[in-house]
Amino acid sequence: MTDDVVPVRKIIHVDMDAFYASVEQRDNPELRGKPVAVGGSSKRGVVAAASYEARAFGVKSAMPSVTAQRRCPDLIFVKPRFEVYRAVSRQIREIFARHTDLIEPLALDEAYLDVTEDKQGIGSAVKIAKAIRAAINEETGLTASAGVSYNKFIAKLASDQNKPDGLCIILPQQGEAFVATLPVRRFHGVGPRTAEKMERLGIRTGADLRAMSEEWLQRNFGSSAGYLFKAARGIDNRRVNPSRERKSVGGELTYFNDKRSNEELRAALDEIVEIVWRRIESSGVRGRTVVMKARYADFRTLTRSKSLTRNIAGKAEFAAIGHALLNQILPAEMGIRLLGLTLSGIDQNGQNHRTGAAEEPLIGVQPTLPFAEIEN
């Protein structure tokens, strides 16, 4: 089927509200109504998730714990319990499966569902979304937000529109107008640096983006042009794919100030190890190759990798290999503006390797990732 002839689909994007933190508040009544951060409280700790009470103070995921504590002195840190989060995620997937087999997970706490042909014959995507949200609340004690629309791009935007515990419906005839009103920074794949470039070029909203020709977008945004051109018009012909295989798990941080000394680069790598290993744990994958990526102040980028004949044994070995790869490029007198780690060589026979998530940037400190890598 070509991009020009696409059936109208009924797509739901379900996104749990502050998932990790909400699970902790559910299981510990003393945490309810209080600012909670899931993660380490040490000097090198990082926030994995924040409750809405903490977000009101500007606390965000991937933020250094010391920064979070400074923004919210009463912040309560809780150690993550990924085995619990995975168990709750399985409960939620079972609820999805009552309505459709076309489920594309993006993470433990969110997924796309194609309910064009739903199992229960309800026929209405809106009614299905309401039923799913009610079942999640009744069976897990948690709340979820949902976006209902005719494609994945708009459904994901819609699920964030009325958070927390919200529902947003965008009909096919409303899609282009809905996208036109949104800031481009909300488009999936438009990170802070791209948003800054768009701002300099006078592009602030979807309507501004729609006014640009595809040729102009090609000149300014290269391979992302096609995606941006269609997104500005509310077009997304991707299917919900329940069998995508994860090829890697990783992330990278771009720094406001270049890092030069060996000590600060090693500390920076420790921070990335903490966040990436949490992703590895939460996804349940195992792999045998570690890749380190570094970008110098002059934008020259290099990678170093090491592969074992077996899967990486654990976080300590992952960190040790990462530091060994970093040592290969030290000293970095020019300064490094980006640093990242990835686990690849994923064991496709291992547990929970089929997910919908591509490798992601670490959130919160100028994440950068080419559009082409976001939706493989």
WOJOGI-V856967 format. One record per backbone hydrogen bond with DSSP energy under -0.5 kcal/mol. CO is the residue of the C=O (numbers start at 1). NH is the residue of the N-H. Records with the same first field share a line. If there is no record, write none. Layout:
BEGIN
CO=NH / NH
END
This chain:
BEGIN
2=5
4=6
7=9
9=11
10=115
11=149
12=14 / 113
13=147
14=111
15=145
16=18
18=22
19=23
20=24
21=25
22=26
23=27
24=28
28=31
29=32
31=34
34=36
35=76
36=51
37=39 / 78
38=48 / 49
42=45
45=65
46=40 / 48
47=62
49=38
51=55
52=56
54=57 / 59
55=58
60=63
63=47
64=67 / 68
65=69
66=70
67=71
68=72
72=75
75=77
76=37
78=39
81=84 / 85
82=86
83=87
84=88
85=89
86=90
87=91
88=92
89=93
90=94
91=95
92=96
93=97
94=98
95=98
96=99 / 100
99=119
101=103
102=114
103=105
104=112
105=356
107=110
109=16
110=106 / 107
111=14
112=104
113=12 / 115
115=118
118=121
123=125
124=128
125=129
126=130
127=131
128=132
129=133
130=134
131=135
132=136
133=137
134=138
135=139
136=140 / 141 / 142
137=141
143=17
145=15
146=168
147=13
148=170
149=11
150=9
151=155
152=156
153=157
154=158
155=159
156=160
157=160
158=161 / 162
160=163
166=146
168=148
169=171
171=174 / 175
172=175
174=178
175=179
176=180
177=181
178=181 / 182
179=182 / 206
180=207
182=206
183=186
184=187
187=190
189=191
191=195
192=196
193=197
194=198
195=199
196=200
197=201
198=203
199=202
202=204
204=184
205=209
206=210
207=211
209=212
213=217
214=218
215=219
216=220
217=221
218=222
221=224
222=225
224=228
225=229
226=230
227=231
228=232
230=233 / 235
231=234
239=241
240=242
241=244
244=355
247=346
249=343
250=360
251=341
252=362
253=339
259=336
260=332
261=265
262=266
263=267
264=268
265=269
266=270
267=271
268=272
269=273
270=274
271=275
272=276
273=277
274=278
275=279
276=280
277=281
278=282
279=283
280=284 / 285
286=347
287=312
288=308
289=344
290=306
291=342
292=304
293=340
294=302
295=337 / 338
296=299
300=296
302=294
304=292
306=290
314=318
315=319
316=320
317=321
318=322
319=323
320=324
321=325
322=326
323=327
324=328
325=328
326=329 / 330
327=330
331=333
332=335
335=297
336=259
337=255
338=295
339=253
340=293
341=251
342=291 / 344
343=249
344=288 / 289
345=288
346=348
347=350
350=353
353=246 / 355
365=254
367=193
370=373 / 374
371=374 / 375
374=376
END
